[in-house]
Amino acid sequence: MKEESSGLIIGISIGVVIGVALAVVAFFCFRYHRKRSQIGNISSRRAATIPIRANGADSCTMMSDSSFGTESPRPSNQNGMSLWLGGLKKANVVSASGILEYCYKDLQKATYNFTTLIGQGAFGPVYKAQMSTGETVAVKVLATDSKQGEKEFQTEVMLLGRLHHRNLVNLVGYCAEKNQHMLIYVYMSRGSLASHLYNEKLELLNWELRVQVALDVSRGLEYLHDGAVPPVIHRDIKSSNILLDQSMRARVADFGLSREEMGLMEYVELAAMNTEGKVGWEEIVDPRLDGKFDVQELNEVASLAYKCVNRVPRRRPSMRDIVQVLSRILKSSHNKKHKKDSLNARADEVSINMDQLENRSPIPEHHRVESVDSTTDSVDV
């Protein structure tokens, strides 16, 4: 009996030891697998953002020379960009996003040997290009001595390759040949907002159109903040980076300084705003508007802008809030304009009717006599 009890105890003990050992092994396997998956996720996130640079070179795979036709290998100071572009191609980032690689010769021909200059920025010159396919595009050329431009080139290709919104300027392609790096965009025929605000030779933007531009820009930024994954902070919003299409609808451009969100307020620099004296907002309105704006709408827009520069971050409105307010203001403006046009149309109609009555020719005297005689005759009968 004792031998059976001893055997049972030994068997149970062995089973417990084996069970504990298996549990420990399973635990370490789970931790190992989890650690590897986390490393893989971190790597994939890095691949989806701006490439990591180490000692002046990007941590991507070298692209073969055949990617650039018969061009000779690049000098060592261009290897960083080649590595990075090669990594993009091997990861199918370019093809998946629909960004095309343009040939240098085609762009040279389309810009008449780069003589169709339409703008100049920190990144480099911008040219208008009429492609053989009939499409018109804007070509932004990286200044060869610009390190900042190289970073902007990388950032814009990475970001605009995956960001698509009607209020963002679309990147349609790039070129990296003959030691030149270019970005090809949809052509915005009306130029920048800055040119319309400060160039008196161009058509004046009325108040309603200015509110519409503000709404378009807000919608583009709302997409970057709330619609993009991960969110994107532009960091360089200004009138020269807002472009207008043929219909005067605004799009946000120049993403070279953008960053994927790490903490919104780390990238915002506040402008000091002097509120002493409490001067009416209409005192700082563009004098060229000549008072042709709704004071109530102006105060609402100014109040909204003032909230945006509040020194306490949590008190600033989100881009979604801004879109809602501007949409309401614009809708109210349209309703007022429609009502005013209706009243003017009725006033014109009344004026026309009065003119017709005044211009109606009087009945000749002999006609009136004949009319009376005929009436008398009929009564006699």
C-alpha positions as CSV (number, residue, x, y, z in Angstrom):
1,M,0.0,0.0,0.0
2,K,2.9,2.4,0.9
3,E,4.6,1.5,-2.3
4,E,1.5,2.5,-4.3
5,S,1.2,5.8,-2.4
6,S,4.8,6.6,-3.0
7,G,4.5,5.8,-6.7
8,L,1.5,8.0,-6.9
9,I,3.2,10.9,-5.2
10,I,6.3,10.5,-7.4
11,G,4.1,10.5,-10.5
12,I,2.2,13.6,-9.5
13,S,5.5,15.4,-8.6
14,I,7.0,14.5,-12.0
15,G,3.8,15.7,-13.8
16,V,3.9,19.0,-11.9
17,V,7.5,19.6,-12.7
18,I,7.0,18.8,-16.4
19,G,3.9,21.1,-16.5
20,V,5.8,24.0,-14.9
21,A,8.7,23.5,-17.3
22,L,6.3,23.6,-20.3
23,A,4.7,26.7,-18.9
24,V,8.1,28.5,-18.6
25,V,9.1,27.5,-22.1
26,A,5.7,28.7,-23.5
27,F,6.1,32.0,-21.7
28,F,9.6,32.6,-23.1
29,C,8.4,31.6,-26.6
30,F,5.5,34.1,-26.3
31,R,7.8,36.9,-25.2
32,Y,10.3,36.2,-28.0
33,H,7.6,36.1,-30.6
34,R,6.0,39.3,-29.3
35,K,9.4,41.1,-29.2
36,R,10.1,40.2,-32.9
37,S,6.6,41.4,-33.9
38,Q,7.2,44.7,-32.2
39,I,10.5,45.1,-34.0
40,G,8.8,44.4,-37.3
41,N,6.1,47.0,-36.6
42,I,8.7,49.6,-35.7
43,S,10.6,48.9,-38.9
44,S,7.5,49.1,-41.1
45,R,6.5,52.4,-39.5
46,R,10.0,53.8,-40.2
47,A,9.7,52.6,-43.8
48,A,6.4,54.5,-44.1
49,T,7.9,57.7,-42.9
50,I,11.0,59.7,-43.8
51,P,14.0,57.5,-44.3
52,I,16.6,57.2,-41.5
53,R,19.9,58.7,-42.3
54,A,23.2,57.5,-40.8
55,N,26.5,59.2,-41.6
56,G,25.0,61.1,-44.6
57,A,23.5,58.0,-46.2
58,D,20.0,56.6,-46.1
59,S,19.3,53.2,-44.7
60,C,17.8,51.8,-47.9
61,T,19.0,49.4,-50.6
62,M,21.1,50.8,-53.5
63,M,19.2,51.2,-56.7
64,S,20.6,49.7,-59.9
65,D,21.9,52.2,-62.5
66,S,19.4,50.7,-65.0
67,S,16.7,52.5,-63.1
68,F,17.9,55.7,-64.7
69,G,18.5,54.5,-68.2
70,T,22.0,54.7,-69.6
71,E,23.1,57.3,-67.1
72,S,26.6,56.8,-65.6
73,P,26.8,55.9,-61.8
74,R,26.3,58.9,-59.5
75,P,29.2,60.4,-57.5
76,S,29.4,59.5,-53.9
77,N,27.7,62.6,-52.7
78,Q,24.5,61.5,-54.5
79,N,24.4,58.0,-53.0
80,G,22.1,59.0,-50.2
81,M,19.3,60.1,-52.6
82,S,19.9,57.1,-54.8
83,L,19.7,54.7,-51.9
84,W,16.5,56.3,-50.7
85,L,14.8,56.3,-54.1
86,G,15.9,52.7,-54.5
87,G,14.3,51.8,-51.3
88,L,11.1,53.4,-52.4
89,K,11.0,51.5,-55.6
90,K,11.8,48.1,-54.1
91,A,9.1,48.7,-51.5
92,N,6.7,49.6,-54.3
93,V,5.9,52.9,-52.6
94,V,6.1,54.9,-55.8
95,S,4.1,52.5,-58.0
96,A,1.5,51.8,-55.3
97,S,0.8,55.5,-54.8
98,G,0.5,56.3,-58.6
99,I,3.6,58.6,-58.7
100,L,5.3,58.4,-62.0
101,E,8.9,58.7,-62.9
102,Y,9.4,61.4,-65.6
103,C,12.3,61.4,-68.1
104,Y,14.6,64.4,-67.8
105,K,14.6,64.9,-71.6
106,D,10.8,65.1,-71.7
107,L,10.8,67.7,-69.0
108,Q,13.5,69.7,-70.6
109,K,11.5,69.8,-73.9
110,A,8.3,70.6,-72.1
111,T,9.8,73.6,-70.3
112,Y,11.7,74.8,-73.4
113,N,15.0,74.0,-71.8
114,F,13.8,75.3,-68.4
115,T,12.9,78.8,-69.6
116,T,9.3,78.9,-68.5
117,L,9.9,80.1,-65.0
118,I,6.7,80.7,-63.0
119,G,8.1,80.9,-59.4
120,Q,11.1,80.7,-57.1
121,G,11.3,79.3,-53.6
122,A,13.7,78.0,-51.1
123,F,13.5,74.6,-52.6
124,G,14.4,75.9,-56.1
125,P,12.8,77.3,-59.3
126,V,9.4,76.2,-60.5
127,Y,8.6,75.9,-64.3
128,K,5.5,75.4,-66.3
129,A,5.7,72.4,-68.5
130,Q,3.5,71.5,-71.5
131,M,3.9,67.7,-71.9
132,S,3.6,65.9,-75.2
133,T,0.5,64.2,-73.9
134,G,-1.3,67.5,-73.7
135,E,-1.3,67.9,-69.9
136,T,0.1,70.9,-68.2
137,V,2.2,70.4,-65.1
138,A,4.4,72.4,-62.7
139,V,8.0,71.2,-62.3
140,K,9.8,72.1,-59.1
141,V,13.6,71.7,-59.4
142,L,15.8,71.0,-56.4
143,A,18.6,73.4,-56.1
144,T,21.8,71.3,-56.5
145,D,23.5,73.0,-53.5
146,S,20.5,72.8,-51.2
147,K,20.6,70.2,-48.4
148,Q,17.3,71.6,-47.1
149,G,15.9,71.0,-50.6
150,E,17.0,67.4,-50.6
151,K,15.1,66.8,-47.3
152,E,12.1,68.5,-48.8
153,F,12.3,66.3,-51.9
154,Q,12.3,63.2,-49.8
155,T,9.5,64.4,-47.5
156,E,7.2,65.5,-50.3
157,V,7.6,62.2,-52.2
158,M,6.9,60.2,-49.1
159,L,3.9,62.3,-47.9
160,L,2.2,63.2,-51.1
161,G,2.6,59.7,-52.3
162,R,0.0,58.6,-49.8
163,L,-2.0,61.8,-49.2
164,H,-4.9,62.5,-51.6
165,H,-7.4,65.3,-51.0
166,R,-9.1,67.8,-53.2
167,N,-7.6,70.7,-51.2
168,L,-4.0,69.4,-51.4
169,V,-1.8,70.0,-54.5
170,N,-1.4,66.6,-56.0
171,L,2.1,65.2,-56.7
172,V,1.9,63.4,-60.1
173,G,5.6,62.4,-60.5
174,Y,9.3,63.0,-60.0
175,C,12.5,63.0,-61.9
176,A,16.0,61.9,-60.6
177,E,18.4,62.1,-63.5
178,K,21.6,63.9,-64.5
179,N,22.2,64.9,-60.9
180,Q,18.9,66.7,-60.9
181,H,15.9,66.0,-58.6
182,M,12.5,67.4,-59.6
183,L,8.9,67.1,-58.4
184,I,6.0,67.3,-60.8
185,Y,2.7,68.7,-59.6
186,V,-0.7,69.4,-61.0
187,Y,-0.6,72.9,-62.5
188,M,-2.5,75.5,-60.6
189,S,-3.3,78.1,-63.3
190,R,-4.3,81.0,-60.9
191,G,-1.0,81.0,-59.0
192,S,-0.6,81.6,-55.3
193,L,-2.9,83.3,-52.9
194,A,-0.1,85.7,-52.1
195,S,0.1,87.0,-55.6
196,H,-3.6,87.9,-55.5
197,L,-3.4,89.6,-52.1
198,Y,-0.3,91.7,-52.8
199,N,-0.2,92.2,-56.6
200,E,-2.5,95.1,-57.4
201,K,-2.4,94.2,-61.1
202,L,-4.3,91.0,-60.5
203,E,-8.1,90.8,-59.9
204,L,-9.1,91.7,-56.4
205,L,-10.4,88.9,-54.3
206,N,-13.8,89.9,-52.8
207,W,-14.7,89.1,-49.2
208,E,-16.8,86.0,-50.0
209,L,-14.0,84.5,-52.1
210,R,-11.5,85.1,-49.3
211,V,-13.8,83.2,-46.8
212,Q,-14.0,80.4,-49.4
213,V,-10.3,80.2,-49.7
214,A,-10.0,80.0,-45.9
215,L,-12.5,77.2,-45.9
216,D,-10.7,75.2,-48.6
217,V,-7.4,75.5,-46.7
218,S,-9.0,74.5,-43.5
219,R,-10.5,71.4,-45.1
220,G,-7.1,70.4,-46.4
221,L,-5.5,70.8,-43.0
222,E,-8.4,69.0,-41.4
223,Y,-7.6,66.0,-43.6
224,L,-3.9,66.2,-42.6
225,H,-4.7,66.3,-38.9
226,D,-7.7,64.0,-38.7
227,G,-7.8,62.0,-41.9
228,A,-4.2,61.0,-42.6
229,V,-2.7,58.0,-40.8
230,P,-0.5,58.9,-39.1
231,P,-1.5,62.6,-38.8
232,V,0.6,65.2,-40.6
233,I,1.6,68.7,-39.4
234,H,2.3,71.0,-42.4
235,R,4.4,73.6,-40.4
236,D,4.7,76.1,-43.3
237,I,1.2,77.4,-44.0
238,K,1.4,80.9,-45.6
239,S,-0.3,82.6,-48.5
240,S,2.5,81.8,-50.9
241,N,2.0,78.0,-50.2
242,I,-1.7,78.2,-51.0
243,L,-2.4,77.8,-54.7
244,L,-5.6,78.5,-56.7
245,D,-7.0,76.5,-59.6
246,Q,-9.0,77.8,-62.6
247,S,-12.1,77.9,-60.5
248,M,-10.3,79.9,-57.7
249,R,-10.5,76.9,-55.3
250,A,-7.6,76.7,-53.0
251,R,-5.2,73.9,-52.4
252,V,-2.3,73.5,-49.8
253,A,1.1,73.1,-51.3
254,D,4.8,72.7,-50.3
255,F,5.0,69.8,-47.8
256,G,8.8,69.9,-47.6
257,L,8.8,71.0,-44.0
258,S,6.0,68.7,-42.9
259,R,6.3,66.1,-40.1
260,E,4.2,63.3,-39.1
261,E,2.6,64.1,-35.7
262,M,4.7,63.6,-32.6
263,G,3.0,66.3,-30.5
264,L,1.1,69.1,-32.4
265,M,2.3,72.1,-30.3
266,E,6.0,71.2,-30.6
267,Y,5.8,72.5,-34.2
268,V,3.7,75.7,-33.7
269,E,5.3,79.0,-33.1
270,L,2.9,81.7,-31.8
271,A,2.8,85.2,-33.2
272,A,2.4,87.9,-30.6
273,M,-0.9,89.7,-31.0
274,N,-1.4,93.2,-29.6
275,T,-5.0,93.6,-28.4
276,E,-4.5,96.8,-26.5
277,G,-7.0,99.5,-27.4
278,K,-9.4,97.0,-28.8
279,V,-9.5,98.5,-32.2
280,G,-12.3,97.2,-34.4
281,W,-11.3,94.4,-36.7
282,E,-12.5,96.4,-39.7
283,E,-9.6,98.8,-39.1
284,I,-7.1,96.1,-40.3
285,V,-9.1,94.9,-43.3
286,D,-7.5,95.1,-46.8
287,P,-8.4,98.7,-47.8
288,R,-8.9,97.6,-51.4
289,L,-12.1,95.9,-50.3
290,D,-13.4,99.5,-49.8
291,G,-15.9,98.4,-47.1
292,K,-17.5,95.7,-49.2
293,F,-17.8,93.1,-46.5
294,D,-20.2,92.0,-43.8
295,V,-19.0,93.4,-40.5
296,Q,-20.6,90.6,-38.6
297,E,-18.9,87.9,-40.7
298,L,-15.6,89.8,-40.4
299,N,-15.9,89.8,-36.6
300,E,-16.7,86.0,-36.6
301,V,-13.7,85.2,-38.8
302,A,-11.4,87.5,-36.7
303,S,-12.7,86.0,-33.4
304,L,-11.9,82.5,-34.8
305,A,-8.4,83.5,-35.9
306,Y,-7.8,85.0,-32.4
307,K,-8.7,81.7,-30.8
308,C,-6.3,79.9,-33.0
309,V,-3.3,81.8,-31.5
310,N,-4.4,81.3,-27.9
311,R,-1.3,80.7,-25.7
312,V,-3.1,77.8,-24.0
313,P,-3.1,74.9,-26.5
314,R,-6.2,73.2,-25.3
315,R,-8.2,76.4,-25.8
316,R,-7.4,76.5,-29.5
317,P,-10.1,75.2,-31.9
318,S,-9.5,72.0,-33.9
319,M,-9.4,72.2,-37.7
320,R,-12.7,70.4,-37.6
321,D,-14.2,73.2,-35.5
322,I,-12.7,75.8,-37.9
323,V,-14.2,74.1,-40.9
324,Q,-17.7,74.0,-39.3
325,V,-17.5,77.7,-38.4
326,L,-16.3,78.9,-41.8
327,S,-18.9,76.7,-43.5
328,R,-21.6,78.3,-41.5
329,I,-20.3,81.8,-42.2
330,L,-20.1,81.1,-46.0
331,K,-23.6,79.5,-46.1
332,S,-25.0,82.6,-44.3
333,S,-23.2,84.8,-46.7
334,H,-24.7,83.0,-49.7
335,N,-28.1,83.2,-48.2
336,K,-27.8,86.9,-47.6
337,K,-26.5,87.4,-51.2
338,H,-29.4,85.3,-52.6
339,K,-31.9,87.3,-50.6
340,K,-30.4,90.6,-51.7
341,D,-30.4,89.5,-55.4
342,S,-34.0,88.5,-55.1
343,L,-35.0,91.9,-53.7
344,N,-33.0,93.7,-56.4
345,A,-34.7,91.5,-59.1
346,R,-38.2,92.4,-57.7
347,A,-37.3,96.1,-57.5
348,D,-36.1,96.0,-61.1
349,E,-39.3,94.3,-62.2
350,V,-41.4,97.0,-60.5
351,S,-39.3,99.7,-62.1
352,I,-39.8,98.2,-65.5
353,N,-43.6,98.0,-65.1
354,M,-43.8,101.6,-64.0
355,D,-41.7,102.7,-67.0
356,Q,-44.1,100.8,-69.3
357,L,-47.1,102.6,-67.8
358,E,-45.4,106.0,-68.1
359,N,-44.4,105.3,-71.7
360,R,-47.7,104.0,-72.8
361,S,-49.1,106.4,-75.6
362,P,-52.4,108.3,-74.7
363,I,-55.6,107.6,-76.7
364,P,-56.1,110.1,-79.4
365,E,-59.0,112.6,-78.9
366,H,-61.1,111.6,-81.9
367,H,-60.8,107.9,-80.9
368,R,-62.2,108.8,-77.5
369,V,-65.2,110.7,-79.2
370,E,-65.9,107.8,-81.5
371,S,-65.9,105.5,-78.5
372,V,-68.4,107.7,-76.6
373,D,-70.7,108.0,-79.7
374,S,-70.7,104.2,-80.2
375,T,-71.6,103.7,-76.6
376,T,-74.4,106.2,-76.9
377,D,-75.8,104.5,-80.0
378,S,-75.8,101.2,-78.3
379,V,-77.7,102.6,-75.4
380,D,-80.4,104.1,-77.7
381,V,-80.9,100.8,-79.3
